[in-house]
Amino acid sequence: MFTTQQFSHATRTLLMALAIVSLSCSGVAFAADQSQNDSGNDNAADSGQAQQETGNDGSNDQNQDDQSNQENKSDQQGQADQQDQTQQDDQQTFIEMQESSQVLASSLIGMSVQNQSSDEGEEIGTVNDLILNEQHQVVGIVVGVGGFLGIGEKNVGISWNAVENVDREAKKVTVVDVNKEELKDAPAFTSQEKQSRKEGNNKDNANNQSQ
């Protein structure tokens, strides 16, 4: 038989055990709920990250496609510009036909040179050559004056600025007032080739005299 004191002690012990068991179960349940919540949060985070990565991949692919399209357009534009430049270069390089304002050197050479001393003009010589500058522009004509059939003829350089007209049909060149007498007294035109040849002869003569 339990005494009242023993029964009270046993009762308190039982209640304490029940309280401990209840707390333990609550802790386990809380831990399980927390674990489930953590797992749910992890799954949600993983799912969100996966969706974000998928969206980023799609955006990156779109950006790469746009960039590729832009590069293709740039390449096509560059090729078109290069073709246009080539056509322009060809047009600047090649001349298809002679214009009415242009004169061929071959047609100038041999033309009669006349002055403006009279209405019909006085023939004072013949165009023997053309003088060009570094820019390949005509700056003068070489006129052969005097002589007979090229014998005793003297070349005189006349500035292109003195040329008044070139008549291709009549095959004559009209210059400002210059008469035959002035051409005979004018200094002879000497080409670079003749100058070099003359300098070489002078050096040879000087060497021969020194010996």
C-alpha positions as CSV (number, residue, x, y, z in Angstrom):
1,M,0.0,0.0,0.0
2,F,1.3,3.4,-1.0
3,T,1.2,6.1,1.5
4,T,-0.2,9.5,0.5
5,Q,3.3,10.9,0.4
6,Q,4.6,8.2,-1.9
7,F,1.6,8.5,-4.2
8,S,2.2,12.3,-4.5
9,H,5.8,11.7,-5.3
10,A,5.0,9.1,-8.0
11,T,2.4,11.5,-9.5
12,R,4.9,14.3,-9.7
13,T,7.4,12.0,-11.3
14,L,4.9,10.8,-13.9
15,L,3.8,14.3,-14.7
16,M,7.4,15.4,-15.2
17,A,8.1,12.4,-17.4
18,L,5.0,13.2,-19.5
19,A,6.2,16.9,-19.7
20,I,9.6,15.8,-20.9
21,V,8.1,13.4,-23.5
22,S,5.8,16.2,-24.7
23,L,8.6,18.6,-25.0
24,S,10.7,16.0,-26.9
25,C,7.9,15.4,-29.3
26,S,7.4,19.1,-29.9
27,G,11.1,19.5,-30.6
28,V,11.1,16.7,-33.0
29,A,8.0,18.0,-34.8
30,F,9.5,21.6,-34.9
31,A,12.8,20.2,-36.3
32,A,10.8,18.2,-38.9
33,D,8.8,21.3,-39.8
34,Q,11.9,23.4,-40.0
35,S,13.7,20.8,-42.1
36,Q,10.7,20.7,-44.4
37,N,10.6,24.5,-44.6
38,D,14.3,24.6,-45.3
39,S,13.9,22.0,-48.0
40,G,11.1,23.9,-49.5
41,N,13.1,27.1,-49.5
42,D,16.1,25.3,-51.0
43,N,13.9,23.8,-53.7
44,A,12.3,27.2,-54.4
45,A,15.7,28.9,-54.5
46,D,17.1,26.2,-56.8
47,S,14.0,26.5,-59.1
48,G,14.3,30.3,-59.2
49,Q,18.0,30.1,-59.9
50,A,17.4,27.5,-62.6
51,Q,14.7,29.7,-64.2
52,Q,17.0,32.7,-63.9
53,E,19.8,30.8,-65.5
54,T,17.5,29.6,-68.3
55,G,16.3,33.2,-68.8
56,N,19.9,34.4,-68.8
57,D,20.9,31.7,-71.3
58,G,18.0,32.7,-73.6
59,S,18.9,36.4,-73.3
60,N,22.6,35.7,-74.0
61,D,21.6,33.6,-77.0
62,Q,19.4,36.5,-78.3
63,N,22.2,39.0,-77.7
64,Q,24.7,36.7,-79.6
65,D,22.2,36.4,-82.5
66,D,21.7,40.2,-82.6
67,Q,25.5,40.7,-82.5
68,S,26.0,38.2,-85.2
69,N,23.3,39.9,-87.4
70,Q,24.9,43.3,-86.8
71,E,28.3,41.9,-87.8
72,N,26.8,40.3,-90.9
73,K,25.2,43.7,-91.8
74,S,28.5,45.5,-91.2
75,D,30.4,43.0,-93.4
76,Q,27.8,43.3,-96.2
77,Q,28.0,47.1,-95.9
78,G,31.8,47.0,-96.0
79,Q,31.8,44.8,-99.1
80,A,29.3,47.2,-100.8
81,D,31.4,50.2,-99.9
82,Q,34.5,48.4,-101.2
83,Q,32.8,47.6,-104.5
84,D,31.7,51.3,-104.8
85,Q,35.2,52.5,-104.1
86,T,36.6,50.0,-106.7
87,Q,34.2,51.3,-109.3
88,Q,35.1,54.9,-108.5
89,D,38.8,54.1,-108.7
90,D,38.2,52.4,-112.1
91,Q,36.4,55.5,-113.3
92,Q,39.3,57.7,-112.2
93,T,41.9,55.3,-113.6
94,F,40.4,54.7,-117.1
95,I,39.2,57.2,-119.7
96,E,36.8,55.7,-122.1
97,M,36.7,58.5,-124.7
98,Q,38.2,61.8,-125.6
99,E,36.1,64.8,-124.7
100,S,35.5,67.7,-127.0
101,S,37.6,70.0,-124.8
102,Q,40.6,67.6,-124.8
103,V,43.5,67.5,-127.2
104,L,45.8,64.5,-127.9
105,A,49.5,65.2,-127.8
106,S,49.9,63.2,-131.0
107,S,47.6,65.7,-132.8
108,L,49.4,68.7,-131.3
109,I,52.8,67.6,-132.4
110,G,53.4,68.6,-136.0
111,M,50.7,71.4,-136.0
112,S,51.5,74.7,-137.5
113,V,52.2,77.6,-135.1
114,Q,50.8,80.9,-136.1
115,N,50.7,84.3,-134.5
116,Q,48.1,87.0,-134.4
117,S,49.8,89.6,-136.5
118,S,47.1,89.4,-139.1
119,D,43.6,88.0,-139.7
120,E,45.0,84.9,-141.4
121,G,48.0,84.8,-139.1
122,E,51.7,84.3,-139.9
123,E,53.2,80.9,-139.7
124,I,56.2,81.1,-137.4
125,G,57.0,77.4,-136.8
126,T,55.9,73.9,-136.0
127,V,55.1,72.1,-132.7
128,N,57.9,69.7,-132.2
129,D,57.2,68.7,-128.5
130,L,55.3,69.4,-125.4
131,I,56.7,70.4,-122.0
132,L,55.1,68.8,-118.9
133,N,55.6,69.6,-115.2
134,E,55.8,67.3,-112.2
135,Q,52.0,67.1,-112.1
136,H,52.0,65.9,-115.7
137,Q,50.3,69.1,-116.9
138,V,51.3,70.8,-120.1
139,V,53.2,74.0,-119.3
140,G,54.6,74.8,-122.7
141,I,55.3,73.8,-126.3
142,V,58.6,73.4,-128.2
143,V,58.4,75.3,-131.5
144,G,60.8,74.6,-134.3
145,V,61.7,77.8,-136.2
146,G,63.9,78.5,-139.2
147,G,65.8,76.0,-141.2
148,F,64.6,73.9,-144.1
149,L,63.3,70.4,-143.8
150,G,64.6,70.3,-140.3
151,I,68.1,71.4,-141.3
152,G,69.2,74.5,-139.3
153,E,66.0,74.5,-137.3
154,K,66.1,75.9,-133.8
155,N,63.8,74.8,-131.0
156,V,62.2,77.6,-128.9
157,G,60.1,77.0,-125.8
158,I,56.9,78.9,-125.6
159,S,54.7,79.0,-122.4
160,W,51.3,77.3,-122.7
161,N,49.9,80.6,-121.3
162,A,50.8,82.2,-124.5
163,V,48.7,79.7,-126.5
164,E,45.5,81.4,-127.5
165,N,43.8,78.6,-129.5
166,V,44.2,75.1,-130.8
167,D,42.3,74.3,-134.0
168,R,42.3,70.6,-134.5
169,E,40.4,70.8,-137.8
170,A,42.8,73.3,-139.3
171,K,45.8,71.7,-137.5
172,K,47.2,74.9,-136.2
173,V,48.1,76.5,-132.9
174,T,47.6,80.2,-132.4
175,V,49.9,82.0,-130.0
176,V,50.1,85.6,-128.9
177,D,52.0,88.2,-131.0
178,V,55.4,86.6,-131.6
179,N,57.0,87.1,-135.0
180,K,59.7,85.1,-136.7
181,E,62.4,87.7,-135.9
182,E,61.7,87.4,-132.2
183,L,61.8,83.6,-132.4
184,K,65.1,83.7,-134.2
185,D,66.6,86.0,-131.4
186,A,65.0,83.9,-128.6
187,P,67.2,81.5,-126.7
188,A,67.1,77.9,-127.9
189,F,65.3,75.4,-125.8
190,T,67.5,72.7,-124.3
191,S,66.1,69.5,-122.9
192,Q,67.4,67.7,-119.8
193,E,68.9,65.0,-122.0
194,K,70.9,67.5,-124.0
195,Q,72.0,69.3,-120.9
196,S,73.2,66.1,-119.3
197,R,75.0,65.2,-122.5
198,K,76.6,68.6,-122.7
199,E,77.8,68.4,-119.0
200,G,79.2,65.0,-119.7
201,N,81.1,66.3,-122.7
202,N,82.4,69.3,-120.7
203,K,83.7,66.9,-118.0
204,D,85.4,64.7,-120.6
205,N,87.1,67.7,-122.2
206,A,88.2,69.0,-118.8
207,N,89.7,65.6,-117.9
208,N,91.5,65.4,-121.3
209,Q,93.0,68.9,-120.8
210,S,94.2,68.1,-117.3
211,Q,96.0,65.0,-118.6
